[in-house]
Amino acid sequence: MIHAEIDALGQVDLDALERTDLQQLLVEMRGPLRRLEAARAKVTGALHRREAAGRNGPHAGDRECREFLTGQLGLPPAEATEVTATSKRLADAPTTREAYDEGRLTSKHTAVITSCLPHIPYQHRTEVEAQLVGLAASLDPVALGRKAREFIAAHDAQRLRTVEKRRQTRRRFSYHPTADGGLRFSGELFGVDAEAARTAFDAFTPPPSADDQRSHDHRRADGLVTLAHAALRAGQAPTQHNVRPHVLVTIPYDQLAKHRAGEPATARLAGGEHVTFEDAWYVLADCDVTRIVLDAAGTPIEASEAVRTVPTGLWRALQARDKGCTWEGCTAPTSWCDVAHLEDPFATGGRLRPDTAALLCRRHHRRFDAGGWRAEVCGDTVTYHPDPDRPPVTTIIERHRRQPTHPPPQSTNSTSGNQRAPTPAPGAV
């Protein structure tokens, strides 16, 4: 029968239907889809009882059910675990089971309610279950879960503590390299830990301005990167051999020579990823430079002291003058900011002085370097004016490379021999 209904739907010319008809069709499909999920939970429950027969322990049969759901049905492990757990708890939740069977609850709402009820004192379960089923009609699963934990806290705070301990054992965080050179994140945090992470993410992801065209997820990603840079700039992370963590960029001499000759050149990150000079621009413009000499076998035989490309004094002067990102309307503090070259770029030998530098957050630094803007420094004020004639930094660098000869980029602060390098500034990357 199920297949017949689906086959009949396949014969409908959906492109010939009006927009309202398509919407109504989706609404009508909602109930049957939920009822199918409820039926799956029932069948899973029966399978679980069969697997658990003759076994001991509260979780007897769980593994076998999950393995079948993942191996034979292709469900993700997390979904298989949720379906198995819900199918077991439905036996003690008659009101929820009835609403699920009738298509009034989604599988997520059902999982929230059935996981909550065991932590409610028995004499209050019927009342609480009815309230949660009623609330499910107007709340999404996340909001319903928050309400469920509120009920647990109201009826028995000690049980809430039990829930907290159980959830803390599930906390996790991982990141994995992707095939295209990125990082993919996943994880779960709960309670105060989750609130601390949320507070930090929100703090580094300010509300969008009127000219901000980034999506919500894009802004969150930029906020995470800004948070990471701010943490490294703070200098409070654990050190290794008295060296604080840095974003490490290695530039072989042959690549540096290509860059100075005006040819495309690359650098290598500590994780092994190769990037262009343009992509590493924001790190190279404000960094510690260390020269390492290798022998023919690639063994380091000499390492110089670090040399700052942004002097400590200049960094402190810009902190005092700019007090944060200088782009109009931006409230990013100094700990979020790069030292931006307002005139000649670093790659063309541009020197940094108070009248040719300013603090810009990473987003506005990229916008300024994308071209179309001109900076004006007047006393302690930095103003940015639209200038369609100002090309992007990459174009300026490319023009510079095409010149017949040009001197190599000069550092504004250097060391030689046994001189000690200046103390790295708090704004170093």
N, C-alpha and C positions, 0 to 999 in steps of 0.2 A: 504493500500500500504506500509506504513512504517513497519508494522509488517511482511509483506511478505518479504521485503528486509532483515530484521533482521533474519527471519527464514532461508532464503537462505544462509546467512553468517554462520549460525549455522551448516549447513550441510557440510561446507568446512573442510577438514582435515588440520588444521593449522600446525600440527607437520610435515606434508609432504612438506610444503612450504619452500623455501630457505629463508635465512635471509633477502636478498634484497627484496624478494616478501612480506614478513611480513612488512618491513619498508614502502614499496610502498602502501600496504593496509592501514596502519595507515595514511599516507599522504592523500590518497583518502577519508578517513573517516572524515578528518578535516573539509572540506567544508560543507558536509551534517550536521555534528554536530553543526556547527556555524549557519547554516540556520535553524535548529530546535530551537536553542536558540532565533533566531530572530523571528521565528514564535510564540514562547511562549510569547515573549515581545509584539507582535501584539495582541494576544488573551488577554493577561493581560491588555493591554491598552483599548481594547473594554470592558472588564469586569469592569475596573475602571470607564469608562465613564458611564456605566450602573449604577454602584453603586453611582456615584456622581450626577446623574440626580435628580434634585429637591432639592439638598443639597446646602448649602452656605459655602463659605470659600475656600481658595486655596488648602486645603488638604482634601477636601470632598472625601470620598470613599477610602482614603489611608488605614485606619485601616481594613476595610472590606476585601480589596484585600490581605493585609498581612496575616490576619487571615486565609483566604482560602488557600493561598500558604503554610503557615506553617502547618495548621491543616489537609488539605486534600492532599496536595502534599508532605508534609514532608520536605520542604525546611528549612534550618536554618534561624532564624530571620534576621540575617544580609543580607543573600542572598535574602530573600523575600523583604526586604526594598529596596535593590538595583534594583531588577527586577521591582518593582512597580514604583520607581522613574524614571528609564530609559524608561519604557513604556510611561510615561507621556511626557517626554522631546523629544522623537523621533518625535513627531508631528511637532516640530519647527526645526528639523535638517534633511532636505531632503537628503543631500549628505551622511550623516552618515547612515541614514535609508536604502538608496540604497546599500551602501557597506555592511551593516549588512545583508540585505536580500540575497545578492549574496555570502555570506560566506567569505568575505574578512576581517571581523573584529570579534574579540572575544567579549563576553559579557563584559569583563573587560575593553577592549579598548573603547567599545561603551559607557560604563558608565562614563569613564574619559572625553570623548569628550562632551557628552550631559550635564554633570555637569559643564563643563567649559563655554560653549557658552552663558548662561544667563548673565555671568559677562563680556562679551565682548561688547563694544558699537555696536549698531545695524548695523551701516554702515560698520563695519569691520567683521561681523560674517561670511559671506559667504567665505571671503578670509581665515580667521583663520580656519574655519571648513575644508576647502579643504586641508590646510597645515597639520592639525592634522590627517586627514584620510590618507594622504600620509605618514606621519611619523610613523603611526601605523604599517606599513609593516615591519619596521626595529627596532622598539623600544618595549620593554616590557611595560606593563601597568604602572609600577612605573616610568620609565624614561619618558613615555608619559605624565604622570601626572605632572612631574616636568617641562616639556616643556609647558604644558598648563598653569601652574601658571606663567611661564615666559611671555607668551603672555598677560595674564591678567595684570601683572605688567607693561608691556610695553605700553599697551593701556589706562590703567586707574588705577593708584596706589590706589586711594580711594576704588575702587571695590575690590582690593586685600585685603585691610584692612577689608572689609566686610566679605570676605572669611575667613580671619584669625579669626575674632570674632566668626563666626559660627563654625569653627573647634574647637576653644578653649572650647566651650560648650560640645564637645564630648570627651574631654580628660578623661581618666579613667585608673585606675590600680587596679588589684585585685590579690590575691593569695588564693588558696584553698588547704586544706590538701587532700592528696590522700589516698586511702584505704591501700596502702603499706607503709605509713609513710613518704611520701615526700610532696613537695609543687609544685603546678602547677600555672604558672603565665599567665596572659593575660592583655592586656591594649592597649591604644593608646595615643601617645603624638604628638604634632604638633609644627612647627615653631622652635623658639629658645629653647623651652623646650625639643623638640625632639633632637635638635643638642647637647644640654648639656648632655643629657642621652647617646647619641651615642658617644660623646667625652670621657665620663667617661668609658663606656664599652670598647671602643677601647684602652684606656690607660691601662686598667687592663687586656687586652687580647693581649699580644705581638704576633708578627708573629711567626709561628712555627719554631722551630730549626730543624736541619737535623735529629735528633733522636726522634722527637716528632711525635708519631703515633696517637695522638688524632684527632678525627674528628673536623670540624669547630664548630659544635654545642657543642661538649664536651669542647673545649677550651673556648667558650663563657660562658658556665656554670661555669667552674673553675674561669673565670675572674669575674663573678658576685659574687661568694663566696669570692674571694680575695678582691673585692671592699667592701663587707660588713665587713670583718674582719678589713680592713684598717680603715674604718669609726669608728668602735668600738675602735680600738687602739688609734685613734687620741684624744679620750676623749672630743670631742666637742659636742656630742649629748646631748639633754636635760636630766637633772638628775631628779630622783624621790627621795625625802627626802635626797638630797645631795649625792646620789649614782648614778654613771653613768651606762648606760646599760651594762650588761654582758650576755654572753652565760652562762646560769645557768644549772649546772649539779648537781643533788642531788644523793648522795650515802648513802643509809641506812647502819646502822652499821653491820647488818647481811651480807650484800653483801660485805662490806669492809673486814669482817672477812673471808668470803669465798675466796676473792681475796688473802688475806695474807696467807691462808692455801693452796693456789695453786689450788683452785677450780674455775670453770667458774663463773663469777660474772657479774652483770648488774648494770647500773645506769639509772636515769630517767632525761630526759630533761624537761625544763620548760613547753613545750607544751604538756607534757604527754607521749611522746614517750620513750620507753625503748630501750637502746642500750647497747652493750657489752663494757667492759673496753677497748678492742682493738679499737673500733670505736671512743670512747671518748678520745683516747690516746693523740691527738694533743692539746686538751684543758687541760687535766689533767696535762700534762707535763709543762705547763706554765700558772699558774692561781693564783687567790686568794683563799685560803682555809679558810672556816668559819665553826666552830663546833656549831651545834644546838642540844640542848637536849630537848626531848619531854617527857611529862608525859604519864601515861597509856592510857589516852584518846586521845593522839596524839597532845596535845597542847604544843607549844614551851614554855619552862620555863627558858631557858638560851641560849645565843648566844655569842660566843667568838668573839674577834676582828679578822679581816682578817689576814692571814699569807701568805706571798709570797713564791711560790715555785721557782721563778726566782728572785733573789735579784735585787733591783734597780741598784746597782753598777755594777753588771755583765751585765745587759741589756745595760747600757750606755757604758760599756767597749767594748761590742761586736758591738754596733753601730759605735763606733769610729774606731775599728779595721777592721770590715768586710765591712762596708758601703753598705750593701745590701746582696743579696743572694750570697753565696760563691761557688755555683756550676759553673763550667767553662762555659762561654758563656751566663749565665743568667744575665739579667740586672734589676731584680726585686729590688726595693728599700727596705730600712729597714722596712718601714711601712707595707710591704707585708709579712714579714718574721716571722717564728717561731724560738724559741731558741731550737736547735736540740741537743740531747745527742749524742755525737760521739762515746762514749764507752759504759758503762753499761747503759741500759735503766732506766728510772725513776721508773718503776714498780719493778725493781730488786734492788732498793736502790742506783742507780747511782747518784753520786754527780756532780754538775755543777761547773766547773772552766773554766777559759779562755782557758786552754789547752784541755778541754774535751767537749767544746761547740762551736757552730758556728751558724750563721744565715743562714737559708734555707727557700726559699719560700715553700708554701704548697705542690706544685707538686714535687719539688725535695726532700723535707723532706720525702714524701711518697716513692719516689724512693730509697733513702738511706736506709730507714727502711725496704724496701722490700728485702734487702740482696744483696750480690754480690759486695759490695763496702766497701772500707776501707778509713778512713779519716786520714790525716796527718797534724798536726798543726806545722808550723815552723815560729816562729816570728809572723808577721802580715799576713801570708799567710796560707790559708787552701786549701789543695789539696785532690782530691778524686781519688783513684786508684781502678781499677777492682780487686776484690778479690772473686773468686768463692767459697772459703771456708767459707766466712762470711755468716752465716745464717740470715734469716729475724728476725726482732725484736720479732715477735710473737713466733718464735721457741726458741729464747733466753729466753723469759719470761717463756715459757712452761718448758724448762729444769730447770730453776730456781725454778719453782713451785714443780717439782718432787724431789727436794732435801729434805732430812728428816726434817731439820729445817733450818730456815733462819730468820734473824731479819726483822721486818717490815721496809718499806721504811722510810728513814730519810729525813726530810726537811733541807735544807741548811740555813734556816732562820726561827726562830720561836718566838712566844711571849707567855707569861704566866702572870697570875694575872692581874694587871691593866696596864701592859705595852702597849703602843700603837704600832700597827703594822706599819711597814714601809709604806711610801707613795707608792701606786701602780705605777709600771713603765708604761710608755707610751705603751710598748709592751704587756701589759696584755691582755688576752682574756676574 
